[in-house]
Amino acid sequence: MMGTVARFITFPLQLIYDTFGALKLVWNFIRRINIVETNSNTQPRIEENEDTLSAASLELQERIMNRRIRQEQDEAYMESLRADQEKDRKKQEEKLKKETEERQRKQKEMEEAKQRERLLELKVTLADKIPPEPSSSDPDAIRVVIKLPNGTRLKRRYHKTDHLKYLYYFVFCHEQAPVHFQITTNFPRKNLPGSPPTLENTECNETNGDFCNISNNDGPLTFESIGLGKSEVLFVHDLEA
């Protein structure tokens, strides 16, 4: 159905009704026409299609609203998806972190176990190197009382010519003694020369049989050469406490 339009000059346009009764302004490619005033014909047509136009307008508004709703739903979905992906990423990071920490913990435990095993082997080796105690009636015997940091008292006799390293070996091999320690006299207070055996200390070696390298320019230090008397009380200090 085709209608005419009111009060337009001659121009290649025309107003038509489509099959749904909606008005459309289209370009007339066929020919130019002289448009005349036809209000009396057009107005009834417009009134007849008013309901259709209103329905079309409502439909358009509904489409726009539905499109907006779908857009908001899509945005909400994408936001939820990003949030879920972020949660998954954090979970993966946390899982990787825990796995790394667990691997490092086990590695540390293995290294510490190997360290304890090596220390135990070293203690067994050094214990075998300590000379036997002289008898209490030996005039050259030196009686030594050693106090550990936990209060334990160790007693032993040495020959005055024994190397001072055997004192360190004896303390080092005791299960309640610290690994890194210093031995001091009671009075006057002074540090004894030398240091305990360690796995890392390059001064301690088995090649020359001296794990603590306790010596001076005149040779290895002995109990007698450092001035220890017939009976001494010595103190062990934990260097890691």
C-alpha positions in Angstrom: 0.0 0.0 0.0 1.3 3.4 -1.0 0.3 6.8 0.3 1.1 10.4 -0.4 2.7 13.0 1.9 1.5 16.5 2.9 3.2 19.8 2.0 6.4 18.6 0.4 8.1 20.3 -2.5 8.9 18.4 -5.6 11.7 16.1 -4.5 12.7 12.5 -5.3 11.2 11.1 -2.0 7.9 9.5 -1.1 6.2 8.1 2.0 5.0 4.6 1.8 3.4 2.0 4.0 5.2 -1.3 4.1 3.5 -4.7 4.5 3.4 -4.3 8.3 1.7 -1.0 8.0 4.7 1.1 9.1 5.5 4.4 7.4 8.7 4.7 5.5 10.3 7.6 3.7 12.1 6.2 0.7 14.0 7.6 -2.2 12.2 7.5 -5.5 14.6 6.3 -8.1 12.1 5.8 -10.8 11.2 9.4 -11.4 10.7 12.8 -9.9 7.1 13.6 -8.9 5.3 16.7 -7.9 4.0 16.1 -4.4 0.8 17.9 -3.6 -1.0 18.5 -0.4 -2.9 15.4 0.5 -3.7 15.9 4.2 -7.2 14.7 3.7 -5.9 11.3 2.4 -2.9 10.9 4.6 -4.4 11.6 8.0 -6.9 8.8 8.0 -4.2 6.4 7.0 -2.0 7.5 9.9 -4.9 7.2 12.3 -5.7 3.7 10.9 -2.1 2.6 11.6 -1.6 4.4 14.9 -2.0 1.1 16.9 0.5 -0.6 14.6 2.9 2.3 15.0 2.5 2.2 18.8 3.1 -1.5 18.8 6.1 -1.1 16.6 7.5 1.6 19.0 6.9 -0.7 22.0 8.5 -3.6 20.2 11.5 -1.4 19.4 11.8 -0.2 23.0 11.6 -3.8 24.2 14.3 -4.9 21.8 16.5 -2.1 23.0 15.8 -3.1 26.6 16.4 -6.8 25.9 19.7 -5.9 24.1 20.8 -3.8 27.1 19.8 -6.6 29.5 21.8 -9.1 27.4 24.7 -6.8 27.3 24.6 -6.4 31.1 24.3 -10.1 31.5 27.3 -10.7 29.2 29.3 -8.1 31.1 28.4 -9.8 34.4 29.3 -13.2 33.0 32.6 -12.0 31.8 33.3 -10.3 35.1 32.4 -13.6 36.9 34.6 -15.5 34.5 37.5 -13.2 35.1 37.0 -13.6 38.8 36.9 -17.4 38.5 40.1 -17.3 36.4 41.8 -15.1 38.9 40.8 -17.5 41.7 42.1 -20.4 39.7 45.3 -18.6 39.1 45.8 -17.8 42.8 45.0 -21.4 43.7 47.6 -22.6 41.2 50.2 -20.2 42.6 49.4 -21.2 46.1 49.6 -24.9 45.1 53.0 -24.3 43.4 54.2 -22.3 46.4 53.2 -25.1 48.8 54.9 -27.7 46.5 58.0 -25.6 46.4 58.1 -25.2 50.1 57.5 -28.9 50.7 60.2 -29.8 48.3 62.6 -27.3 50.0 61.6 -28.6 53.4 62.3 -32.2 52.4 65.6 -31.2 50.8 66.6 -29.4 53.9 65.7 -32.4 56.1 67.8 -34.6 53.8 70.7 -32.3 54.0 70.4 -32.1 57.8 70.2 -35.9 58.0 73.3 -36.2 55.9 75.0 -33.6 58.1 74.1 -35.5 61.3 75.3 -38.7 59.7 78.6 -37.1 58.7 79.0 -35.6 62.2 78.3 -39.0 63.8 80.9 -40.6 61.5 83.4 -37.9 62.5 82.7 -38.4 66.2 83.3 -42.1 65.9 86.5 -41.5 64.1 87.8 -38.9 66.6 86.7 -41.0 69.6 89.0 -43.8 68.4 91.9 -41.3 68.3 91.6 -40.2 72.0 94.4 -41.9 74.0 93.5 -44.0 77.0 93.3 -42.4 80.4 96.3 -42.6 82.6 95.8 -44.2 86.0 94.9 -42.0 89.0 98.3 -42.8 90.6 100.3 -41.6 87.6 102.3 -38.5 88.7 102.0 -37.0 85.3 98.2 -37.3 85.1 95.9 -34.2 84.9 92.4 -34.5 86.3 89.9 -32.4 84.3 86.3 -31.6 85.1 84.4 -30.2 82.1 81.0 -28.4 82.6 78.7 -28.4 79.5 76.2 -25.5 78.9 73.3 -27.7 80.1 75.0 -28.4 83.4 76.4 -31.8 82.6 79.7 -32.5 84.2 82.3 -34.6 82.4 85.4 -36.0 84.2 88.5 -37.4 82.6 92.2 -37.8 83.1 94.9 -36.8 80.6 98.6 -37.2 80.5 100.3 -33.8 80.8 102.1 -34.4 77.5 98.9 -35.2 75.7 97.9 -33.0 72.7 95.3 -30.4 73.6 93.2 -31.5 70.6 92.2 -34.6 72.6 90.3 -32.4 75.0 88.4 -31.0 72.1 87.8 -34.4 70.7 86.4 -35.7 74.0 84.0 -32.8 74.4 83.0 -32.9 70.7 82.1 -36.6 70.8 79.8 -36.2 73.8 76.2 -36.4 72.7 75.1 -33.5 74.9 77.9 -31.1 73.9 77.2 -28.3 71.3 78.7 -28.6 67.9 80.4 -25.2 67.9 81.9 -24.3 71.3 84.7 -22.6 73.1 86.6 -24.0 76.1 87.6 -21.6 78.9 89.4 -22.0 82.2 87.7 -21.1 85.5 90.1 -18.6 87.1 91.7 -16.7 85.7 89.2 -16.9 82.9 90.8 -17.4 79.5 90.0 -19.2 76.3 92.0 -22.3 75.5 93.7 -22.2 72.1 92.1 -24.2 69.3 88.5 -24.9 68.2 86.3 -28.0 67.9 86.4 -30.2 64.8 83.9 -29.3 62.1 83.0 -30.8 58.7 83.6 -27.5 57.0 86.7 -26.1 58.8 89.6 -26.4 56.4 92.0 -26.3 59.3 90.7 -29.7 60.4 92.0 -32.5 58.3 92.8 -36.1 58.7 95.9 -36.1 56.6 98.2 -35.0 59.4 96.0 -36.5 62.1 95.1 -33.1 63.7 91.5 -32.2 63.1 91.8 -29.0 65.1 95.3 -27.8 64.1 96.2 -26.8 67.6 99.9 -25.8 67.5 102.3 -22.9 67.8 105.7 -22.2 66.4 107.3 -24.7 68.8 105.0 -27.5 67.8 101.7 -29.0 69.0 100.3 -27.6 72.2 99.9 -29.9 75.2 98.1 -29.7 78.5 101.5 -28.9 80.2 102.6 -26.3 77.6 99.5 -24.2 78.1 99.9 -24.2 81.9 97.2 -26.6 83.0 97.7 -28.0 86.5 97.1 -31.3 88.2 93.4 -30.6 88.6 91.4 -28.2 86.4 87.8 -27.1 86.0 86.9 -26.1 82.4 83.8 -24.6 80.9 82.2 -25.2 77.5 80.4 -22.3 75.9 77.9 -22.8 73.1 78.9 -20.3 70.3 75.4 -20.7 68.7 73.4 -19.9 71.9 
